[in-house]
Amino acid sequence: GLSRRLKEDWPLEIGELRERDLRPGVARGYWHARGDEQVAWGDTFALATRSPAPRHLRVAMGGSHRSLQHDPEVLADSADFLARVLGA
């Protein structure tokens, strides 16, 4: 679905991450609403589990494709994750 929406082939290559995707020390945060009708939450889960550390996955019950970007709890969680990774 993401490939069709973006009109790009890279989402189809998730099974084989490229070298630039595997660079160590790059913080990767994944947040997904289970109520997202555009991107399946399982796709986000699959990408997150294939990504090297440091990584953080948050799956919220309900929500929509655009709901988490405005959620103060998600924003605080994002900031906390980055602070931990950066050693702040």
C-alpha positions as CSV (number, residue, x, y, z in Angstrom):
1,G,0.0,0.0,0.0
2,L,2.8,2.4,0.8
3,S,4.5,1.7,-2.5
4,R,1.3,2.5,-4.4
5,R,0.6,5.7,-2.4
6,L,4.1,7.0,-2.9
7,K,4.5,5.7,-6.4
8,E,7.9,4.4,-5.3
9,D,9.4,0.9,-5.2
10,W,11.5,1.3,-2.1
11,P,8.8,0.1,0.3
12,L,8.8,-3.2,-1.5
13,E,12.4,-3.7,-0.6
14,I,11.9,-3.7,3.1
15,G,12.8,-7.3,3.3
16,E,16.4,-6.4,2.2
17,L,17.5,-3.3,3.9
18,R,20.2,-1.4,2.1
19,E,23.6,-0.6,3.5
20,R,22.6,3.0,4.3
21,D,19.6,1.7,6.3
22,L,21.9,-0.4,8.5
23,R,24.4,2.3,9.6
24,P,25.0,1.9,13.3
25,G,24.3,4.8,15.6
26,V,21.4,6.2,13.6
27,A,18.3,6.6,15.9
28,R,15.2,5.2,14.3
29,G,11.8,5.9,15.8
30,Y,8.7,4.2,14.5
31,W,5.2,5.2,15.7
32,H,2.0,3.8,14.3
33,A,-1.7,4.0,15.1
34,R,-3.5,0.7,14.8
35,G,-6.5,2.5,13.3
36,D,-4.4,3.7,10.3
37,E,-6.4,2.8,7.2
38,Q,-3.5,3.7,4.8
39,V,-0.5,1.8,6.1
40,A,-0.9,-1.5,7.9
41,W,0.7,-1.4,11.4
42,G,2.3,-4.8,10.7
43,D,4.4,-3.2,7.9
44,T,5.7,-0.6,10.5
45,F,6.4,-3.5,12.9
46,A,8.3,-5.4,10.2
47,L,10.5,-2.4,9.3
48,A,11.2,-1.7,13.0
49,T,12.2,-5.2,13.8
50,R,14.6,-5.3,10.8
51,S,16.3,-2.0,11.7
52,P,19.4,-2.0,13.8
53,A,19.6,-0.3,17.2
54,P,19.1,2.3,18.5
55,R,15.4,1.9,17.6
56,H,12.1,2.5,19.3
57,L,8.7,1.2,18.3
58,R,5.4,2.5,19.6
59,V,2.1,1.1,18.4
60,A,-1.0,3.1,19.6
61,M,-4.4,1.5,19.8
62,G,-6.9,3.3,17.6
63,G,-5.9,6.6,16.1
64,S,-5.5,7.3,12.4
65,H,-2.9,7.9,9.7
66,R,-2.3,11.5,10.9
67,S,-3.3,11.3,14.6
68,L,0.0,10.5,16.3
69,Q,1.9,13.5,15.0
70,H,-0.3,15.8,17.1
71,D,-0.4,13.6,20.3
72,P,1.5,15.3,23.1
73,E,2.3,11.9,24.7
74,V,3.8,10.7,21.5
75,L,5.8,13.9,21.1
76,A,7.1,13.5,24.7
77,D,8.0,9.9,24.0
78,S,9.9,10.9,20.9
79,A,11.9,13.5,22.8
80,D,12.6,11.0,25.6
81,F,13.9,8.4,23.1
82,L,16.2,10.9,21.4
83,A,17.5,12.2,24.7
84,R,18.3,8.6,25.8
85,V,20.1,7.9,22.5
86,L,22.0,11.2,22.5
87,G,22.9,10.8,26.1
88,A,21.3,14.0,27.2
